[in-house]
């Protein structure tokens, strides 16, 4: 028992642990958004409010514009992260996700004719924020993690993506069973519950340090030292020297998006490997099941509730990834471009 208490005390006072927990919660937000629309898409009141029918192509458009927003938000907030700092970019990303979510929640509530337009607008704005979170959080986390624990930290954070996904499925299923498919609160409740994530994270981000690498990149050495003191304590001086040495080597190297798709550039190969890994993941049908699972299983002549219950089980195997992750796995720190 005393060991457990001591472990909790160390975690409470350890800034690196705080960063991992914060980052994991932010990535859980990303997972929640992935699974949120699964049963909403089949809710009768939702379809009626949006002026749609179950097989309307616009159902898919509402889903798709979110991912368009994610793509734009990832680039936009990455640029903001380089200009204004990681923490400010994360805060603005969370604010965008929160605003978009609120717009989705009120869509069709007072002005039914604007329901579809508001839902589309909310989806895009929320997508911008979530795209920013998904792009900036791994960078921020890796820059504040020790070299020998960076890989494990990132694995833990992205494991929480599955937690958020399953949480969304569970809430959707619970309110649908309790309230029925003709209740507006069976689809509005899963939407507004998501507010817990951005509101909590915006309240906590001020307690975390800024990235020392970003300070060094912007010639703010004193602030970098303060951040390193907060994170590493007695090891701060050594870490600062390492960062300064690395910065000297990298300061004349500028890598842009065009460089990453130029075959002759050194970044082309790792960029293509990363892209193809993501493409292969998408080709497994992961995204289709996370959003359209209930409809896919209904085609197999399962009942609505059997389909909804079966959808979360598609992701249960993902929970085996985190415990087997080696603590020594490392990921090279991301440099600003």
C-alpha positions as CSV (number, residue, x, y, z in Angstrom):
1,X,0.0,0.0,0.0
2,X,2.8,2.4,0.9
3,X,4.4,1.7,-2.5
4,X,1.2,2.6,-4.2
5,X,0.9,5.8,-2.2
6,X,4.5,6.7,-3.0
7,X,3.9,6.0,-6.7
8,X,0.9,8.3,-6.8
9,X,2.8,11.0,-4.9
10,X,5.6,10.9,-7.5
11,X,3.2,11.0,-10.4
12,X,1.4,13.9,-8.8
13,X,4.7,15.9,-8.6
14,X,6.1,14.8,-12.0
15,X,5.5,17.2,-14.8
16,X,6.3,14.6,-17.5
17,X,3.5,12.4,-16.1
18,X,1.2,15.4,-16.2
19,X,2.0,16.0,-19.8
20,X,1.4,12.3,-20.7
21,X,-2.0,12.4,-18.9
22,X,-3.0,15.7,-20.5
23,X,-2.0,14.4,-24.0
24,X,-3.7,11.1,-23.5
25,X,-6.9,12.9,-22.5
26,X,-6.6,15.1,-25.6
27,X,-6.2,12.1,-27.9
28,X,-9.2,10.4,-26.2
29,X,-11.2,13.5,-27.4
30,X,-10.1,12.6,-30.9
31,X,-11.3,9.0,-30.4
32,X,-14.6,10.2,-28.9
33,X,-15.3,12.3,-32.0
34,X,-14.6,9.4,-34.3
35,X,-17.2,7.2,-32.6
36,X,-19.7,9.9,-31.7
37,X,-21.8,9.8,-35.0
38,X,-22.2,6.0,-35.1
39,X,-25.7,5.8,-33.6
40,X,-26.6,9.4,-34.2
41,X,-26.6,8.6,-38.0
42,X,-29.5,6.2,-37.4
43,X,-31.5,8.2,-34.9
44,X,-34.9,9.0,-36.3
45,X,-35.3,12.4,-34.7
46,X,-31.8,13.4,-35.9
47,X,-32.6,12.5,-39.5
48,X,-36.0,14.3,-39.2
49,X,-34.5,17.4,-37.7
50,X,-31.9,17.5,-40.5
51,X,-34.5,17.0,-43.1
52,X,-32.9,13.7,-44.3
53,X,-33.8,10.0,-44.7
54,X,-31.7,7.1,-43.5
55,X,-30.0,6.4,-46.9
56,X,-29.6,10.1,-47.9
57,X,-26.1,10.9,-49.2
58,X,-26.1,14.0,-47.0
59,X,-25.7,11.7,-44.0
60,X,-22.3,10.8,-45.3
61,X,-21.5,14.4,-46.2
62,X,-22.1,15.5,-42.6
63,X,-19.6,12.9,-41.5
64,X,-17.1,13.7,-44.2
65,X,-16.9,17.5,-43.7
66,X,-15.5,16.8,-40.2
67,X,-12.5,15.0,-41.7
68,X,-12.0,17.8,-44.2
69,X,-11.9,20.2,-41.3
70,X,-9.4,17.9,-39.6
71,X,-7.1,17.9,-42.6
72,X,-7.1,21.7,-42.7
73,X,-6.9,22.1,-39.0
74,X,-3.8,19.9,-38.8
75,X,-1.9,22.2,-41.1
76,X,-3.3,25.4,-39.7
77,X,-2.6,24.7,-36.1
78,X,0.8,23.2,-36.8
79,X,1.7,26.6,-38.3
80,X,0.3,28.3,-35.2
81,X,2.3,26.0,-33.0
82,X,5.5,27.0,-34.7
83,X,4.7,30.8,-34.6
84,X,3.0,31.2,-31.2
85,X,4.0,28.1,-29.2
86,X,2.6,24.6,-28.7
87,X,0.4,25.5,-25.7
88,X,-1.4,28.4,-27.5
89,X,-2.0,26.2,-30.5
90,X,-3.4,23.5,-28.4
91,X,-5.6,25.9,-26.5
92,X,-7.0,27.4,-29.8
93,X,-7.5,23.9,-31.1
94,X,-9.5,22.9,-28.0
95,X,-11.6,26.1,-28.2
96,X,-12.4,25.4,-31.9
97,X,-13.4,21.8,-31.0
98,X,-15.6,23.1,-28.2
99,X,-17.3,25.8,-30.3
100,X,-18.0,23.4,-33.1
101,X,-19.4,20.9,-30.7
102,X,-21.8,23.5,-29.2
103,X,-23.0,24.5,-32.7
104,X,-23.7,20.8,-33.4
105,X,-25.6,20.5,-30.1
106,X,-28.0,23.4,-30.8
107,X,-28.5,22.5,-34.5
108,X,-32.2,22.5,-35.3
109,X,-33.2,23.2,-31.7
110,X,-34.8,26.7,-32.2
111,X,-34.6,27.2,-35.9
112,X,-35.4,23.9,-37.7
113,X,-34.7,25.3,-41.1
114,X,-31.1,26.0,-40.2
115,X,-30.6,22.6,-38.6
116,X,-28.6,21.1,-41.5
117,X,-26.5,24.2,-42.1
118,X,-25.6,24.5,-38.5
119,X,-24.7,20.9,-38.2
120,X,-22.4,21.1,-41.2
121,X,-20.8,24.3,-39.9
122,X,-20.3,22.8,-36.4
123,X,-18.8,19.7,-37.9
124,X,-16.2,21.7,-39.9
125,X,-15.3,23.9,-37.0
126,X,-15.0,21.0,-34.6
127,X,-12.9,19.2,-37.3
128,X,-10.5,22.1,-37.4
129,X,-9.9,21.9,-33.7
130,X,-9.6,18.1,-33.5
131,X,-7.2,18.1,-36.5
132,X,-5.1,20.6,-34.6
133,X,-5.1,18.5,-31.5
134,X,-4.1,15.4,-33.4
135,X,-1.2,17.2,-35.1
136,X,0.2,19.3,-32.2
137,X,-0.3,17.1,-29.2
138,X,2.2,14.3,-30.3
139,X,4.8,17.0,-31.1
140,X,4.3,18.7,-27.7
141,X,4.4,15.4,-25.8
142,X,7.5,14.1,-27.6
143,X,9.3,17.4,-27.0
144,X,8.7,17.1,-23.2
145,X,9.4,13.4,-22.8
146,X,12.7,11.9,-21.8
147,X,14.5,10.0,-24.6
148,X,14.1,6.6,-23.0
149,X,10.3,7.0,-22.4
150,X,9.1,8.9,-25.5
151,X,7.9,5.8,-27.4
152,X,6.0,4.5,-24.4
153,X,4.4,7.9,-23.7
154,X,3.1,8.2,-27.3
155,X,1.8,4.6,-27.2
156,X,-0.1,5.3,-24.0
157,X,-1.5,8.5,-25.4
158,X,-2.8,6.9,-28.6
159,X,-4.1,3.9,-26.6
160,X,-6.5,6.4,-25.1
161,X,-7.9,7.1,-28.6
162,X,-9.5,3.6,-28.3
163,X,-10.8,4.6,-24.9
164,X,-12.5,7.7,-26.3
165,X,-13.9,5.7,-29.2
166,X,-15.4,3.0,-26.9
167,X,-16.7,5.7,-24.5
168,X,-18.6,7.3,-27.4
169,X,-20.1,4.0,-28.4
170,X,-21.1,3.2,-24.9
171,X,-22.9,6.5,-24.3
172,X,-24.6,6.3,-27.7
173,X,-25.8,2.8,-26.9
174,X,-26.9,3.7,-23.4
175,X,-29.0,6.7,-24.3
176,X,-30.5,5.0,-27.4
177,X,-31.7,2.1,-25.3
178,X,-32.9,4.3,-22.5
179,X,-34.6,7.0,-24.6
180,X,-35.3,5.4,-28.0
181,X,-34.5,6.3,-31.5
182,X,-37.2,9.0,-31.8
183,X,-35.8,11.0,-28.9
184,X,-33.8,14.1,-29.7
185,X,-31.8,13.7,-26.5
186,X,-30.6,10.3,-27.6
187,X,-28.5,12.1,-30.2
188,X,-27.9,15.5,-28.5
189,X,-26.6,13.9,-25.3
190,X,-23.6,12.1,-26.9
191,X,-22.7,15.4,-28.6
192,X,-22.7,17.6,-25.5
193,X,-20.9,15.1,-23.3
194,X,-17.9,15.7,-25.5
195,X,-17.6,19.2,-23.9
196,X,-16.1,17.5,-20.8
197,X,-12.8,17.0,-22.8
198,X,-12.0,20.5,-24.2
199,X,-13.3,22.4,-21.2
200,X,-11.2,20.3,-18.8
201,X,-8.1,20.5,-21.0
202,X,-8.4,24.2,-21.5
203,X,-8.6,24.7,-17.7
204,X,-5.5,22.5,-17.1
205,X,-3.1,23.6,-20.0
206,X,-2.0,26.6,-18.1
207,X,-0.4,24.4,-15.4
208,X,1.9,22.7,-18.0
209,X,5.3,24.0,-19.2
210,X,5.9,25.2,-22.8
211,X,8.1,23.2,-25.0
212,X,11.8,24.0,-24.3
213,X,12.6,23.1,-28.0
214,X,10.2,25.8,-29.1
215,X,11.8,28.3,-26.8
216,X,15.3,27.4,-28.1
217,X,14.1,27.6,-31.7
218,X,12.8,31.1,-31.0
219,X,16.0,32.2,-29.3
220,X,14.4,32.4,-25.8
221,X,17.1,30.5,-23.9
222,X,16.2,31.8,-20.4
223,X,12.6,30.6,-20.7
224,X,13.8,27.3,-22.1
225,X,15.9,26.9,-19.0
226,X,13.0,27.6,-16.7
227,X,10.8,25.0,-18.6
228,X,13.6,22.4,-18.3
229,X,14.0,23.2,-14.6
230,X,10.3,22.5,-14.1
231,X,10.5,19.2,-16.1
232,X,13.8,17.7,-15.3
233,X,15.0,19.5,-12.1
234,X,18.7,18.8,-11.5
235,X,19.2,17.4,-15.0
236,X,18.0,20.7,-16.6
237,X,21.5,22.1,-17.4
238,X,22.5,18.9,-19.2
239,X,19.3,18.9,-21.2
240,X,19.7,22.6,-22.1
241,X,23.2,22.0,-23.4
242,X,21.9,19.1,-25.5
243,X,19.1,21.2,-27.0
244,X,21.5,24.1,-27.8
245,X,23.9,21.7,-29.5
246,X,21.1,20.1,-31.5
247,X,19.7,23.5,-32.4
248,X,23.1,24.6,-33.8
249,X,23.1,21.6,-36.1
250,X,19.5,22.1,-37.2
251,X,19.1,25.9,-37.4
252,X,20.2,26.1,-41.1
253,X,18.0,23.1,-42.1
254,X,14.5,24.1,-43.1
255,X,12.1,21.3,-44.1
256,X,8.8,22.3,-45.7
257,X,5.8,20.4,-47.0
258,X,7.1,20.5,-50.5
259,X,10.4,19.0,-49.4
260,X,8.6,16.0,-47.9
261,X,7.1,15.0,-51.2
262,X,10.2,15.7,-53.3
263,X,11.8,12.2,-54.1
264,X,15.4,13.6,-53.9
265,X,15.0,15.0,-50.4
266,X,16.0,13.1,-47.3
267,X,12.6,13.5,-45.7
268,X,10.7,11.9,-48.7
269,X,11.2,8.3,-47.6
270,X,10.1,8.6,-44.0
271,X,7.2,10.8,-45.1
272,X,6.0,8.2,-47.6
273,X,6.4,5.4,-45.1
274,X,4.3,7.3,-42.6
275,X,1.6,8.1,-45.2
276,X,1.4,4.5,-46.4
277,X,1.1,3.2,-42.9
278,X,-1.9,5.5,-42.4
279,X,-3.4,4.5,-45.8
280,X,-3.0,0.9,-44.9
281,X,-4.7,1.5,-41.6
282,X,-7.6,3.2,-43.3
283,X,-7.9,0.3,-45.8
284,X,-8.6,-2.1,-42.9
285,X,-12.1,-0.5,-42.6
286,X,-11.3,1.0,-39.2
287,X,-12.9,4.3,-40.1
288,X,-16.0,2.8,-41.7
289,X,-16.8,0.7,-38.7
290,X,-16.2,3.5,-36.2
291,X,-18.7,5.8,-38.0
292,X,-21.0,3.4,-39.8
293,X,-20.7,0.2,-37.7
294,X,-24.4,0.0,-36.9
295,X,-25.5,0.4,-40.5
296,X,-22.9,-2.1,-41.7
297,X,-24.0,-4.8,-39.3
298,X,-27.7,-4.0,-40.0
299,X,-27.1,-4.9,-43.6
300,X,-26.1,-8.3,-42.3
301,X,-29.7,-8.6,-40.9
302,X,-28.8,-7.9,-37.3
303,X,-31.2,-5.9,-35.2
304,X,-30.4,-2.3,-34.5
305,X,-29.4,-3.0,-30.9
306,X,-27.3,-6.0,-31.8
307,X,-25.5,-3.9,-34.4
308,X,-24.9,-1.2,-31.9
309,X,-23.5,-3.6,-29.3
310,X,-21.3,-5.4,-31.9
311,X,-19.6,-2.2,-33.1
312,X,-17.4,-1.5,-30.0
313,X,-16.1,-5.1,-30.0
314,X,-14.4,-4.4,-33.3
315,X,-11.8,-2.3,-31.3
316,X,-11.3,-4.5,-28.3
317,X,-8.2,-6.1,-29.7
318,X,-6.5,-2.7,-29.9
319,X,-6.2,-2.6,-26.1
320,X,-3.4,-5.3,-26.3
321,X,-1.0,-2.8,-27.9
322,X,-0.2,-0.6,-24.9
323,X,1.0,-3.2,-22.3
324,X,3.5,-4.8,-24.7
325,X,5.1,-1.5,-25.6
326,X,8.7,-1.3,-24.6
327,X,9.6,1.6,-22.3
328,X,12.9,1.9,-24.2
329,X,11.2,2.6,-27.5
330,X,12.1,6.0,-28.7
331,X,10.7,8.5,-31.2
332,X,13.0,11.2,-32.6
333,X,11.9,14.6,-31.4
334,X,10.0,16.7,-33.9
335,X,11.7,19.9,-35.0
336,X,9.9,23.0,-36.1
337,X,9.7,23.6,-39.8
